[in-house]
Amino acid sequence: MPSANKGLTTLKTCLIIAIVIVIGGVGWLWYRATQDSIRQVSSFEECAAAGYPIQESDPRRCHGPDGHSFTEDKTAKKDQKKYRREDRDDSPATEDQHPGGDREQTVEYTSSGGDPVRMRRPHKNSVVSSPLTIKGEVKGRWAFEGDFPVELTDGRGEVIARTPARLQGDHRTENLVPFQATVKYPQQGRSGQGQLILRKSNPSGQPERDDALKLPIRFSP
């Protein structure tokens, strides 16, 4: 009997040790998972995506793990909605098909000389019709005495229309200034393809001072 009792005691001891090891392992795994979650959450968006509670304040706050909280950046969201960078999508734009329409979105392009040019209408591959309204923003120094030339070319590269774009602000600044122009052009039939060219004013005539933005467009039948 003493041997049987001793064997039972040893078995109990082994079971207790095994249970402690299992509980310790589970606890360690839980701790590591919690720490990984804490490291991965570093913004309001990540906190919300992870399913943590959101306080409906203004601005909203997300209460993440380990007592951390993250405030929603509403300014960044507004900037993302206001501007979008030019991408590689060559599909026709639709917001400019109807002159006078109110669906205008600002798209930022880069000129051949490296200057930012923001266009409200038309955009790359927009389908346009005459008269064409052109709106956007360029640096003030693009204009000479308040305006700069705009051209339309057909599919063969021939100029079919020219007009000055007028700045709606100071032309002596390096900042972006709104501009607008309206141009009429002859019917293009079935050719379809063309370009809108914004040219920096260059009264000096020196080639190194030239700059331009060329956008492919499509003429409506």
N, C-alpha and C positions, 0 to 999 in steps of 0.2 A: 504493500500500500504506500509506503513512503516514496518508492520509485515512481508510482503512478501519479501521486500528488506533485512530485517534482517535475515530471514531464508536462502535466497540465499547467503548472505555473510558468514553465518555459514557453509553452504555446501561447499563453495569454500575453506574456511579455513581448513575444514576436509580433502578435497581432496589434498590440498597442503601438509598438514602434512603427509598424507598417502604416497604421492609420495616421500617426503623426507626420510621417513622411509624405503621405498623400495630401493631407491638409496643408502642409507646408508648401508642397509643389503647386497646388491650386492657388494658394495665396500669393506665391511668387509670380505665377502667370498673370493673375489679376492685376498685381501691382505693375508689372511691365506693360500690360495692355493700357492701364490707366495713364502711365507716363508717356507712352507713345501717343495716346489721344491728346494729352496736354501739349506735347511738342507739335503735333500736327495742326492744332487750332491756333491760328495767329491773327485772325481777322474776323470781322462780323460775318462775312459771307461763309467762311469755313465753319464758324461756330453754328450758324443757322443750318448749314448743310448737314452737320453732324447730329442735328436734332435736339440741341440744347434749348431751354426755354428762352423766349424772346419777350422782353418787356415793351409793351406798346406805348412808348413815350415818344417825344419828338426832340431829337432823333431817337430811333429805336436802339435798345441795348440787348445784347445776347449774353446770358449768364452761362459761361462755360465751366469746365472742370476746375477743381482746386481753387474755387473762389474767383477765378479770372472772369472779367466781363469785357465785352467789345462793343464799341459804339458804331452805328452805321454811318458811313461817309456819304451823305446825300450830295455833296458838291461833286464828288467824282462821278456819281451816277449821272448827274445833269450834264457834265462835260462829255461823257460817253454818248449820251443821247444826242447832244448838239452837234458833235463832230464825229466823223468816222474817216479813217484813213483810206486812201485809194487801195483797192485790192486787185486781184488778177481775174476777176469775173468779167468776161467779155459779153455777157448777155445784155440785151437792150434794156436800158432804164425805161421806166414807164411814167415817172412822176412829171416829166416834162413834155408829154405828148400833147397836152392841151394848154396852149398859151393862155395865161391869165389864171390858171389853176392855182390853188392855194397849197398844194402838197410840195413844199420845197424842203430839201434836206441839204445841209452844208457838207461838202466833201472837200478834203484838203489834198491837193496835188503838189508836185514839185516841178518848177520850171527847168529849162535846160541849163540855166545858170545856178540852180540850187536854191532859188527863192520859194517860199511857200506861197501858194495861190489857193484861196478858198473859193469854191464855186457853189452857188445856190441853184443856178440853172444856166445852161444845161449841164449834164454830167457826161462822163465817158460813155459812148455808145447810146446816148439818148436819141430818141426819135423826135425830130423837130419839124416845124412847119413855119412858113412865112406869114406875118412878120415874127422874127425870133427875138424874144426878150432874153438878155444876158445879164446876170447878176452875180456878184461875188465880192471878193476882197483881195487887193494886192498891196504891196508896200507903196507908200506915198511916192517914193522916188521913181516908180515906174512911169509916172505921168510927167509931161512937160506942159506947164501952164494949165494943169488940171485935167488933162486927158491923155489917152494913149490909143494906138490903132488896134482895131479888131478886124479880122478877115475871115471870110468863108471860102473854102476851096471845094471843088468837086472831086469826083473819083480819080480824075487825071492830074490833080494837083493845081488846076487853073483857078485863079481867084474869080469868084462869081459875085462877091459883094465885099464892100469895105465900109466901116463906120467908126467914128471915135467913141470910145467908152469914157464917160465922164465920172471923175471922182466925186464922191459926196463927202469930202473932208479935206484936210490939209495935205497938199502934195509934197510938202517939204519934210515930212516925217519918215522915219524908218519903220514905223508901225504899219500894220495892215489897215487899209482904209476901204470902205465900201465903194463899189462902182456899179454903174448900170449903163446899158446900151440897148438899142433896138435896131435891128437890121432887117431889111427886106431883100429877098433874093428871087431870081427867076425860077420857075418850075423846073425840077430836075428829072422829071419823067421816071424811068425805071432804074436810073443809075444807082440811087440809094445811098452810096457811100460818100463821105466828105470829111472835112476837118474844120473845127473852129480853132482859130489861132489868135491868141492874145499876145501882142508884141509890146515889149518895153519901149517907151519913147527914147530915141537916141538922136537928138539933134546934132551931136558931134559927128555922126557918121562913122565913128571908129568901130570896127568889127568886134573888138574886145569888150565893148560896152553893150553889145546886143544881148537880148534875152527874150525868151518866148515860152509860152505854154501851148502845146498842140493837143487837142482832144479829138479823137475820132467820133463822128456823129453819123446819124442816118436820117436822110431826108424822107419825109412821108410822101407817098405817091400823090 
